[in-house]
Amino acid sequence: MSFHLHFDESDLLRCRFALSPLWETQAAVRTLLRPGRHSYHQPWLRRVREAAEGLDLRPLWSLMPEGGHNPDFLCPPPLGPYASFEEEIAGVRAIDSRLVREDLALALAGQPGALDSPAGRALLADPERTLHESAALLERAWHTLVEPDWPRLRALLEADIAYHSRRLAEVGFARLLGELSHQLSWTDSTLTLAGMRGRHSRVLGGQGLVLMPSVFAWPDVISGYEPPWLPAVIYPARGIGGLWAEPADRTPQALARLLGRNRADVLCALDEPAGPSALAHRLGLAASSVSDHLSVLRAAGLLTSRRYGHQVLYERTPLGTALAVPEH
């Protein structure tokens, strides 16, 4: 089965990339619900297990049926390409309670008996209370589960957007979609997302499309949001395989002896483009020290840099990659 999103010329002009800390938060909550499906995130799951036990996530889990409708009000499309969590959660709290009730009814209808259960009736009877309790729990989940790692996650997501924005300019929209995921294809002004449960079709009608890389959505590609929300496609970000690796796991000892441990760790951590603050957080080093290492590595021809948004991203040159990832 598949989802079909139908474009016209004005939709193509309104396609954009964005990232969303709120999306990552609810997706992290979902990862805790079904941990066995997320092999790349096992190091994170082990690390947050104790902290997660202090959160009662059951009210959110009850709204996350596998294969059914998940309420869009939990994570509306991001307000801009780099909205903060605080801005996004304020937007959630401002959602009209009528929209919340309709969204809840759709989610409960996909769960046998949920609409007529005492819990389901309670949710529908006071959607405003459901909204604010859900927002409060998402906020606690953000601070506990995601915010400590957000510099690392944001760097990965921003690097993905930078890479795919460049690819969009090089190869065009149709080919880019196939590079985002093998589940995506483009034919006759229609974006098809294969491998879904059921059939779904939506005419975008000039609203365009938001393309969102995600860390915790892996391995799924998700066609998000029903009217009146802006449509979005959420896809796994590049570089997730090395996201949780520690520096000692990736730095060859010979390279550490040649460059020094910290400088070698900086070089080897750049599997994806990243900025100084994200690298400092990931490696447990002072930001000033990381900036010095980046300058030396760049001067030696091992890195290049470019400005993207509010920060400078560094990435390895072919020579830097040859040193950091030697052939065995």
TIVO-327194 format. One record per residue (C-alpha): residue number from 1; x, y, z; residue in three letters. Coordinates in steps of 0.1 Angstrom, whole numbers. Each point is the difference from the previous one (the first is absolute). Layout:
// residues N
(atom NUM (X Y Z) ALA)
...
// end
This chain:
// residues 328
(atom 1 (0 0 0) MET)
(atom 2 (11 36 -4) SER)
(atom 3 (-6 37 6) PHE)
(atom 4 (-3 24 -29) HIS)
(atom 5 (6 38 3) LEU)
(atom 6 (-11 19 -32) HIS)
(atom 7 (20 32 -8) PHE)
(atom 8 (-6 29 -23) ASP)
(atom 9 (26 26 -10) GLU)
(atom 10 (-7 23 30) SER)
(atom 11 (6 -30 23) ASP)
(atom 12 (35 -5 -14) LEU)
(atom 13 (8 36 7) LEU)
(atom 14 (-11 -5 37) ARG)
(atom 15 (20 -31 9) CYS)
(atom 16 (25 6 28) ARG)
(atom 17 (21 -18 25) PHE)
(atom 18 (-4 3 38) ALA)
(atom 19 (9 -16 32) LEU)
(atom 20 (-20 -3 31) SER)
(atom 21 (11 -7 36) PRO)
(atom 22 (-37 -6 9) LEU)
(atom 23 (-2 -28 -27) TRP)
(atom 24 (32 -16 13) GLU)
(atom 25 (-15 1 36) THR)
(atom 26 (-32 -18 -9) GLN)
(atom 27 (20 -24 -22) ALA)
(atom 28 (24 -7 29) ALA)
(atom 29 (-31 -8 22) VAL)
(atom 30 (-12 -24 -27) ARG)
(atom 31 (35 -16 -2) THR)
(atom 32 (-3 -8 37) LEU)
(atom 33 (-34 -16 -6) LEU)
(atom 34 (15 -24 -27) ARG)
(atom 35 (37 -2 8) PRO)
(atom 36 (6 -32 -19) GLY)
(atom 37 (-6 16 -34) ARG)
(atom 38 (28 26 4) HIS)
(atom 39 (34 -18 0) SER)
(atom 40 (20 32 -7) TYR)
(atom 41 (-14 16 31) HIS)
(atom 42 (8 -28 25) GLN)
(atom 43 (29 20 16) PRO)
(atom 44 (-24 29 6) TRP)
(atom 45 (-27 -23 13) LEU)
(atom 46 (24 -15 25) ARG)
(atom 47 (12 34 11) ARG)
(atom 48 (-35 16 5) VAL)
(atom 49 (-17 -30 15) ARG)
(atom 50 (3 11 36) GLU)
(atom 51 (-10 35 -7) ALA)
(atom 52 (-30 -11 -21) ALA)
(atom 53 (-13 -21 29) GLU)
(atom 54 (-7 33 18) GLY)
(atom 55 (-24 10 -28) LEU)
(atom 56 (-35 -15 -3) ASP)
(atom 57 (-2 -1 -37) LEU)
(atom 58 (-31 -21 -2) ARG)
(atom 59 (-24 29 -8) PRO)
(atom 60 (21 7 -31) LEU)
(atom 61 (5 -36 -9) TRP)
(atom 62 (-38 -5 0) SER)
(atom 63 (-1 25 -29) LEU)
(atom 64 (27 -18 -20) MET)
(atom 65 (-17 -31 -15) PRO)
(atom 66 (22 -20 -23) GLU)
(atom 67 (-13 2 -35) GLY)
(atom 68 (-28 24 9) GLY)
(atom 69 (-5 38 1) HIS)
(atom 70 (23 18 24) ASN)
(atom 71 (-14 35 10) PRO)
(atom 72 (16 28 -20) ASP)
(atom 73 (-5 25 29) PHE)
(atom 74 (28 -18 19) LEU)
(atom 75 (25 14 -25) CYS)
(atom 76 (-14 25 -25) PRO)
(atom 77 (22 8 -31) PRO)
(atom 78 (29 22 11) PRO)
(atom 79 (-6 38 -1) LEU)
(atom 80 (33 5 -18) GLY)
(atom 81 (31 -18 -10) PRO)
(atom 82 (17 5 34) TYR)
(atom 83 (-29 5 25) ALA)
(atom 84 (10 -6 36) SER)
(atom 85 (-17 -26 22) PHE)
(atom 86 (-14 29 21) GLU)
(atom 87 (-16 16 -30) GLU)
(atom 88 (-14 -33 -12) GLU)
(atom 89 (-16 -11 33) ILE)
(atom 90 (-15 35 4) ALA)
(atom 91 (-16 -6 -34) GLY)
(atom 92 (-14 -33 12) VAL)
(atom 93 (-16 16 30) ARG)
(atom 94 (-17 25 -23) ALA)
(atom 95 (-18 -26 -21) ILE)
(atom 96 (-38 3 -2) ASP)
(atom 97 (-16 -27 22) SER)
(atom 98 (-24 -9 -28) ARG)
(atom 99 (29 -11 -21) LEU)
(atom 100 (14 -19 29) VAL)
(atom 101 (-33 -19 5) ARG)
(atom 102 (-2 -9 -37) GLU)
(atom 103 (36 -12 0) ASP)
(atom 104 (-6 -21 32) LEU)
(atom 105 (-31 -16 -15) ALA)
(atom 106 (20 -10 -31) LEU)
(atom 107 (27 -16 22) ALA)
(atom 108 (-24 -18 22) LEU)
(atom 109 (-21 -13 -29) ALA)
(atom 110 (30 -20 -11) GLY)
(atom 111 (2 -19 33) GLN)
(atom 112 (-27 -26 6) PRO)
(atom 113 (-23 11 28) GLY)
(atom 114 (20 31 8) ALA)
(atom 115 (-28 25 -10) LEU)
(atom 116 (-25 -15 24) ASP)
(atom 117 (25 -7 28) SER)
(atom 118 (-1 21 32) PRO)
(atom 119 (34 13 -8) ALA)
(atom 120 (-10 9 -36) GLY)
(atom 121 (-31 18 11) ARG)
(atom 122 (19 19 26) ALA)
(atom 123 (25 12 -27) LEU)
(atom 124 (-28 11 -23) LEU)
(atom 125 (-20 17 27) ALA)
(atom 126 (27 25 9) ASP)
(atom 127 (23 4 -30) PRO)
(atom 128 (15 32 14) GLU)
(atom 129 (12 -18 31) ARG)
(atom 130 (13 -28 -21) THR)
(atom 131 (19 25 -21) LEU)
(atom 132 (17 17 29) HIS)
(atom 133 (8 -32 19) GLU)
(atom 134 (16 -14 -32) SER)
(atom 135 (20 32 -5) ALA)
(atom 136 (12 -1 35) ALA)
(atom 137 (11 -36 -3) LEU)
(atom 138 (17 7 -33) LEU)
(atom 139 (19 29 16) GLU)
(atom 140 (12 -23 28) ARG)
(atom 141 (10 -26 -26) ALA)
(atom 142 (20 26 -19) TRP)
(atom 143 (20 11 31) HIS)
(atom 144 (6 -36 11) THR)
(atom 145 (5 -19 -32) LEU)
(atom 146 (10 23 -29) VAL)
(atom 147 (13 33 12) GLU)
(atom 148 (33 -14 15) PRO)
(atom 149 (9 -14 -35) ASP)
(atom 150 (-16 28 -21) TRP)
(atom 151 (33 16 -11) PRO)
(atom 152 (11 -33 -14) ARG)
(atom 153 (-34 -8 -16) LEU)
(atom 154 (-4 35 -14) ARG)
(atom 155 (34 -1 -16) ALA)
(atom 156 (-9 -33 -17) LEU)
(atom 157 (-33 14 -12) LEU)
(atom 158 (15 33 -12) GLU)
(atom 159 (27 -19 -19) ALA)
(atom 160 (-27 -21 -17) ASP)
(atom 161 (-18 31 -11) ILE)
(atom 162 (32 16 -13) ALA)
(atom 163 (9 -31 -19) TYR)
(atom 164 (-34 -6 -15) HIS)
(atom 165 (-5 37 -8) SER)
(atom 166 (32 -2 -21) ARG)
(atom 167 (-12 -32 -16) ARG)
(atom 168 (-33 17 -9) LEU)
(atom 169 (19 26 -19) ALA)
(atom 170 (22 -26 -17) GLU)
(atom 171 (-26 -27 -10) VAL)
(atom 172 (-35 15 4) GLY)
(atom 173 (-30 -9 20) PHE)
(atom 174 (-10 -33 -16) ALA)
(atom 175 (34 -16 4) ARG)
(atom 176 (5 14 35) LEU)
(atom 177 (-31 -18 12) LEU)
(atom 178 (15 -34 -9) GLY)
(atom 179 (32 10 19) GLU)
(atom 180 (-20 9 31) LEU)
(atom 181 (-14 -36 1) SER)
(atom 182 (-7 -29 -23) HIS)
(atom 183 (-36 2 11) GLN)
(atom 184 (-4 34 -18) LEU)
(atom 185 (-6 4 -37) SER)
(atom 186 (-12 27 -24) TRP)
(atom 187 (-22 -5 -30) THR)
(atom 188 (-23 24 -19) ASP)
(atom 189 (1 27 27) SER)
(atom 190 (-9 -25 27) THR)
(atom 191 (22 -10 30) LEU)
(atom 192 (-6 -36 10) THR)
(atom 193 (10 -14 33) LEU)
(atom 194 (0 -38 -3) ALA)
(atom 195 (-2 -26 28) GLY)
(atom 196 (-28 16 20) MET)
(atom 197 (-31 -16 15) ARG)
(atom 198 (-31 8 -21) GLY)
(atom 199 (-3 26 -28) ARG)
(atom 200 (0 37 4) HIS)
(atom 201 (-1 29 -25) SER)
(atom 202 (3 37 6) ARG)
(atom 203 (-1 30 -24) VAL)
(atom 204 (24 25 15) LEU)
(atom 205 (-18 29 -15) GLY)
(atom 206 (28 26 1) GLY)
(atom 207 (11 -7 36) GLN)
(atom 208 (32 -16 -11) GLY)
(atom 209 (18 -26 21) LEU)
(atom 210 (23 -1 30) VAL)
(atom 211 (29 -24 -2) LEU)
(atom 212 (13 -9 35) MET)
(atom 213 (30 -22 8) PRO)
(atom 214 (-4 -18 33) SER)
(atom 215 (22 -20 23) VAL)
(atom 216 (-26 -19 19) PHE)
(atom 217 (-23 -7 -29) ALA)
(atom 218 (25 -26 -13) TRP)
(atom 219 (-5 -24 -18) PRO)
(atom 220 (-34 14 -11) ASP)
(atom 221 (-10 26 -26) VAL)
(atom 222 (-32 17 11) ILE)
(atom 223 (-25 20 -19) SER)
(atom 224 (-11 24 27) GLY)
(atom 225 (-30 22 7) TYR)
(atom 226 (-36 1 -12) GLU)
(atom 227 (-19 32 -9) PRO)
(atom 228 (1 27 13) PRO)
(atom 229 (36 -6 8) TRP)
(atom 230 (27 6 -26) LEU)
(atom 231 (11 -33 -16) PRO)
(atom 232 (34 -14 8) ALA)
(atom 233 (23 -30 -7) VAL)
(atom 234 (22 -11 28) ILE)
(atom 235 (30 -21 -10) TYR)
(atom 236 (30 -15 19) PRO)
(atom 237 (30 24 1) ALA)
(atom 238 (34 -10 -14) ARG)
(atom 239 (27 -11 24) GLY)
(atom 240 (-21 -17 26) ILE)
(atom 241 (22 -30 1) GLY)
(atom 242 (28 19 18) GLY)
(atom 243 (-21 23 20) LEU)
(atom 244 (5 -16 34) TRP)
(atom 245 (35 -13 -5) ALA)
(atom 246 (26 12 25) GLU)
(atom 247 (32 16 -13) PRO)
(atom 248 (22 -29 12) ALA)
(atom 249 (-21 -23 -22) ASP)
(atom 250 (8 18 -32) ARG)
(atom 251 (35 15 3) THR)
(atom 252 (29 -22 -13) PRO)
(atom 253 (28 -2 25) GLN)
(atom 254 (26 8 -26) ALA)
(atom 255 (-18 32 -9) LEU)
(atom 256 (-3 10 36) ALA)
(atom 257 (37 -4 4) ARG)
(atom 258 (6 21 -31) LEU)
(atom 259 (-24 29 7) LEU)
(atom 260 (-6 -3 37) GLY)
(atom 261 (-30 -17 15) ARG)
(atom 262 (-24 30 1) ASN)
(atom 263 (8 13 -35) ARG)
(atom 264 (-3 -35 -14) ALA)
(atom 265 (-34 -4 18) ASP)
(atom 266 (-12 33 -16) VAL)
(atom 267 (10 -12 -35) LEU)
(atom 268 (-16 -35 5) CYS)
(atom 269 (-32 14 14) ALA)
(atom 270 (-8 18 -32) LEU)
(atom 271 (-18 -28 -18) ASP)
(atom 272 (-25 27 -7) GLU)
(atom 273 (5 38 -2) PRO)
(atom 274 (-2 16 35) ALA)
(atom 275 (8 32 18) GLY)
(atom 276 (24 6 29) PRO)
(atom 277 (-27 1 27) SER)
(atom 278 (-15 -33 -11) ALA)
(atom 279 (34 -17 -2) LEU)
(atom 280 (10 14 34) ALA)
(atom 281 (-32 -14 16) HIS)
(atom 282 (5 -34 -18) ARG)
(atom 283 (37 -3 10) LEU)
(atom 284 (-2 15 35) GLY)
(atom 285 (26 27 -9) LEU)
(atom 286 (0 37 5) ALA)
(atom 287 (-15 19 -30) ALA)
(atom 288 (31 22 -2) SER)
(atom 289 (23 -31 -2) SER)
(atom 290 (-22 -15 -28) VAL)
(atom 291 (1 32 -19) SER)
(atom 292 (38 0 1) ASP)
(atom 293 (2 -36 -12) HIS)
(atom 294 (-24 8 -28) LEU)
(atom 295 (21 29 -11) SER)
(atom 296 (32 -21 -1) VAL)
(atom 297 (-17 -29 -18) LEU)
(atom 298 (-14 24 -26) ARG)
(atom 299 (34 17 -5) ALA)
(atom 300 (15 -35 -6) ALA)
(atom 301 (-25 -7 -27) GLY)
(atom 302 (-19 -26 19) LEU)
(atom 303 (-32 20 4) LEU)
(atom 304 (-21 25 -19) THR)
(atom 305 (-25 24 15) SER)
(atom 306 (-31 19 -12) ARG)
(atom 307 (-26 22 17) ARG)
(atom 308 (-35 -15 3) TYR)
(atom 309 (-27 20 18) GLY)
(atom 310 (15 14 33) HIS)
(atom 311 (30 -22 2) GLN)
(atom 312 (31 -13 -19) VAL)
(atom 313 (0 -37 -9) LEU)
(atom 314 (32 -19 -4) TYR)
(atom 315 (4 -32 -21) GLU)
(atom 316 (29 -22 -10) ARG)
(atom 317 (18 3 -33) THR)
(atom 318 (9 -32 -19) PRO)
(atom 319 (34 1 17) LEU)
(atom 320 (-16 4 34) GLY)
(atom 321 (-23 -29 -6) THR)
(atom 322 (29 -22 -12) ALA)
(atom 323 (17 6 34) LEU)
(atom 324 (-31 -3 21) ALA)
(atom 325 (-14 -31 -17) VAL)
(atom 326 (30 -20 -12) PRO)
(atom 327 (-6 -31 -21) GLU)
(atom 328 (5 -33 17) HIS)
// end
